[in-house]
Amino acid sequence: MEGISLLNDQVDNSEREISVALLTLAKERANKLLGSMIKKIGVDIPEEFWPQIILNLDDSLTSHYRPENNTINLHSSDIEDGIAYGEELAHFIRCHLEQENKHARIDDYNYQMAVDEFFGRLGESVARELASGLDLAGLFEMKERSFFDGNDKVYQELEAGVESGWSGLEKLKRAIETNRGFKIDINKRIKIFYEKLEQAEGLCGLAEKGGLTLRSLSEEIFTLLREGGGGLIELSAFARRLIDQDASAELMDILAKILTLSSSNLEHIGMIADDYGEVGDETILDLSPYDEIKRDLDFLKTICDYELFDLSSPDFRLLRLIRKTESSLYHSVGYAAAENFVRSNPDWGDNLSRLYQLPSQDVFNQHIGSEDFTRWLKNNKALAGLARRVEFLEEINDLLCDPLEED
């Protein structure tokens, strides 16, 4: 932890002097706590690997650890806050051990986030326990972050957050259900259009055998693909209805692509018929015009086939919305799991080395995804709303990620 840096160069000299003094103080405190936390946890991390401390003066950012450059960005408002020190130092310790042991992280981003915050909250408890022996107890005075019923402030803040986010989650679920219905409907309609393209290819073969002129062939293809059930006219009308019903942009792009390419390719088929029709209404003798028309139809079939496959993937615009909603939620889940661990285990401070070096999936299975924790989460007054939101988000994820099913 040799370096000292400021995360904002837009300060005058007097402010810089104050900031450097604060940063020096923060570094001394972080050094004391980190050395003691490493010893308490029972691991070995040489000082050469300790993180650099950066004083963060940007009000739009909060204190955080960045593993990619091994820095702790401590916000200036957290200089006197032991919770910030304990949490971010614990993130560093866990990350260093994870890399040292070459442990894989969980593929599910939210589950991994919950594990990361589990260790952050646990680090706060470790630092709080050690602070008095380091003359740093003042960093934790009047600072308590508990999810238990006795802490009215945390309960009220969490409950307010749950209620304010609930209507948004319900709207999100309705939007996903609606767009899922659109997906299934589009899937069916593209299949019908795909079948029409196959019929159009069949017309080319009949034209060759039956002596149908190119001009007559193109007119039959136009009629087949444009009109009737599943034709381009019906697809265009369906696209307009989707716009009126606020279908997601990704779904509209699928239809727009098919409609645009179909129009272009039909125009090309017409040009082929005109070019080769100048000789009059003679039967097809040369197969090259047929081959060109068939290539146009094959190209459209390929696009339809691709979009049918693509419709099985999640709706990424909605997926981004839900990930943003999940972020703060799974932070709280990780914090709550750590608090439950501390409260349920009187000797929680023993054998921390083993816990901090467990693979993330094992930590999740034992302390976050377990039936015991889920039961506790649902029965805790302050966290009942949080538990409901977790279940609700799981339902939304299922809607997003399950394969499409058609009636």
N, C-alpha and C positions, 0 to 999 in steps of 0.2 A: 504494500500500500504506500508506495513511495511518492506517487504523483499527487499534486493538488491542482484542481482546475475549477474554473467558474463556467457555468453553462449559459452565460449571457454577457456579451462584451459591451452591451449598451449601458454602461454605468460610468459615472464620472470618477475622478480620483478619490474623493472622500468616500464615496460609496464602495469603491473597490477596496480601500483600506479596511473598511468595516467588514466587507464580505470575506476578505482574506483572513481576518481575525476569526470570524465565525467558522470558516472552513477549517482553520487550524484546530479550533476547539472541537468541531465535529469529528475530525480525524483522530484526535486524541481519545475521544469517547468511543469511537468505533473500534479503534485498536484495542482498547481495554476490554470492551465487550466481546469482540471477535475472538481474542486469545482465550478468554475464559469460557466462551461458548464451545470452542473447539475442544478444550480440555474436558468440559462437562459432558459433551456428546461422546467423547472418547475416541476421537479420530486424530490423524496427523495431517496437517496442511501447512507446509512451510510458508513463512512470510512472503517469500518471493512470488507465491501464487495468490496472495491476498488482493482484493479488488482495489481499484483506485476510487477515491471519493470525489465526487463532483458536486459543487453547490449549485442547486437548481433555483434560478431566480425567475423562471417563467411561470406565471400564475396559471397558465393553461395546462401545466403538467403536475403530476403528483410524484412523490418519492417512488423510485423503482430500481430494481437490479436489472442490468442488461448483460446477459451471458455472452453475447457476440463480441463485446469488447471488454468484458470483466470490469464493469464500472457500477458503482452505486450512485445514482443521481438522487441526492438528498435535498428535498425542497427546503428553502430557507425557513418556512413556517414550522418545519419539523425538527429544528435544531434542539429544542427542549422536549421532544417527544420520544420517549423510550420505545413506544410501540413501533415507530418507523424504523429505528435502529435494529431492534430485535427481528422484525419481519424481513427486512432486506438483507441483513447479514445471514439469516437462516436460508434465504433463497440462494445466496452464494454458496454456502456450505453444501446444501443439497445438490446444487448443480455441479459443483466440483467433484463430489463423490460419485455422482451419476456418470460423469464423463470418465472418471478414473476407473470405475468398474465396468465401463462400456455397456451400461444398461440401456435397453431400448425404451423409448417413451411410448405412451399409449396412443394408438392411431386416432381415437376419438378426442378431438381437441378439448371439448368441455370436461371430459373425465380427467384428462391430463391437467387441465387448469385447476380442477378441484384438488388434485393431489399436490400441485405446486403450492396452492394457498393453504392446504393442510399443514405443510411444513413451515410456511410463513407464520401462521398463527401459533404453531407449536414453538417456533423460535422466539416469539414474543413472550411466551410463558417461561422459556429457559432464561431469557435476558432479564425478565422481571425478578426471577429467583436469585440471579447472580448480582443484580445491581447494588444491593445494600453493601455487599462486601467490597465493592469497587468505588464507594462514595458516589454512586450514580443513582441512588434511590429516588432523588428528586425528579428524575426523568419520568418516573411512573406515578408520582403523586397525583391524585385526582384524575387519573387516566385509566379507565377500565372499559374493556370492550367485551361484553358478555352477551350471549344469546339466551341466557336463562331468564325465567319469569321475573326474578327479583330485580332485574335491571330495567326499570320502566323506560328510561331514555332510549336504550337500544331497541326495546320492544316497540315503542311508539314509532321510532324512525323506520324500523323494518316493516311494520304493519302498514305504515303510510306508503312505503315504496311498493309493497305488494298490491295494495289497492289501486295506486295510480297506474301500475303496469298491467293490471288485470284486463281492463277494457281493451287495451292495445293488443294483448295476447289473443283475446277472443276475436277481435277484428282480423288479426293475422291468420287465425285458424280458419275463419270463414273464407278469407281470400284464397287460402291454399286449397280448401275443399272445392271452391268454385272453379279455380284454375285446374284442379285435378279433373273435374268434370269436363272442362273444356278440352283437356288433353285427350281424354278418352273419346270424346266426340270427334276431334280432329283426326285422331288415329283411325277411327272408323271411316271417315270421309276420304282420307288419303288412300286407304285400302281400296275403296270403291273406284277412285280415280285411277289407281294403279291397275285395276282389272280392266278399265276402259282402254288404257294404253296397250295392254296385252291384246285386247280385241282389235285395236287399230293395227297392230302388227299383223294380226291374222288377215285383215283386209288387204294388206300389201300382197300376201301370198295368193289370195283369191283373185286379186287384180291381175297378177301375172298369168294365172291359169285361165281366167275367164275372159281375158281380153278387155279389161276395164281401162279406160284412158286415165292418164295421170291427172287430168283436170277433174274427172269424175271421182277418182280415188281421193284426191285432196278434199273435195267437197264432202265426201262421206266421213273422212277423218275429222274434219271440222265439226260436222254435225254431231258425231259420236262424242267427241271430247268436250264440246261446248254445252250441249243441251242435255235434257233428261236428268234423271236422278244421279247425283254425284258428279255432274259436269262442271265446267269452269264457271258457268253463269251461277250455278247453285253455290259453288265454293266462294265466289265473290260476295254473294248475298250473306253467306254465313260469316265471312270475314267482317262485313259491316256490322253484323249483330254482335260479334265479339268486341269490336271497338266500343259499341254502345254499352256493353256490359262490363267494361274495364278489364278485359283479359290482359294478362301480363305481356310485356313487350316481346319476350322470347317466343311466346306462342304465336303472336302476330307475325313475327319475323318468319316463322316456318311457313305459314300460309302465303305471305307476301312473296317469299322466294319461289314457291311452286307456281303461283299465279303469274309472276313476272316471267319466269323461264318458259312456262307453257305458252304464253302469248308470243314470246320471241321465237320459239321453235315452230309454232303453227304458222307464223309469218314466213319463216324460212321454207316450210313445206309448201306454202302457196307460191313462193318464188320459184321453187324447183318445178312445180307443175306448170307455171307460166313459161319458164325457160324452155322446157321440153315439149310444151303444148303448141309451140308456134307452127309445128308441122301439120297441125290439124288433129282431128279426133281419130288418130290411128292407135292401134293397140300397142302395148309396151313391147318393144323388141329388145331394147337395151336395158340391162338390169342395173346400171349405175344410178339412175334416178331412184329406183326402189331402194337400193342400198343407202342412199343419202337420207331418204325419208325414214328408213328403219333406224339409222344412226340417231336421228333426232328423237325418235320415240324411245330408243334404248337409253339415251341420256336422261330423258325425263323419268323413266322408270328407275334409273339409278338414284336420282335425287329423291324421289318418293320413298324408295327403299331405305335410303339413309335417314330421312326424316322420321320414318316409322321407328327405326332403331333408336334415333336420338330422343324420341318422345319418352323413352323409358328412363331417361336421366332426370335428376331433380330439377326443379325450376330455380335456377341459380339466383335470380333477383330476390325471390322470396327467401331463399336459403341465406342470403346475406342479411336480410332483415332479422331472421330468427337468431343468427349467430350474434348479432349485436345485442339482442334481448338476453341471450343466454349468458353473456360474459359476466355481468354483475351478479347474476343469480348463482352461477357456479363458484364465484369467489366466496359468496356467503355459505354455500354448501361446504366448501373446504374449511372455512373458518369454524363452522359449527361442528364438523367432524373432529377437528383438533380439540375443541373445547370439551366435547363429549369424551374423547380419549383421556384427557387430563382428569376430568371429574370422575370417570369410571375406574381409573387406575391410581390408587393412592401412591403407588411406587412408580408413577409414570416416568420419573426422571432417571430411573435405572435402565441400563442396557439401551440407551438411545442410539448407540453406535449401530446396532443391528437394524433398528428401525430406519435410520437415515440412509442406510446402505441397501435397503430392500428395493427391488425393481418396482417401478411405478404401478404396474398392473397388480402386484401383490399388495401394495399399500391400499390401492383402491378396493380390491376385493375384501380385505380385512377390516378396513376402517371407514369406508365411504359407501361402497355398494352392498354392504352386508345387511341382512334382515334386521339385526339388532339396531343398527344406526337408523335405518329407515323407520323402524317402529318408534324409536326415540324422537326422530324428527317430527313424526305425525302427532305424537302425544305431547310435544312441548308447545305450550301456549304461544310463545313468541314466534315459533317456527312452523306452526300449522299452515299458515298461508304460504310460506316458502315451500313446504312439502307439496302443497296443491299445485303450485306453479311448476315444480319439477315434473310432476306427473303429466301436467298439461303440455309441457314442452316435449315430453317423450311422445305423447300422442301426435303432436305436430310433426316431430321428426319421422314418425312412422308414416304419416301421410306423404311426406316429401320423398322418402327413400324407398318405400315399398314399390314393387313392380306394378305397372298399370293392370287393372283387372276390368275386363269388359263384360257387360251383361249378355 
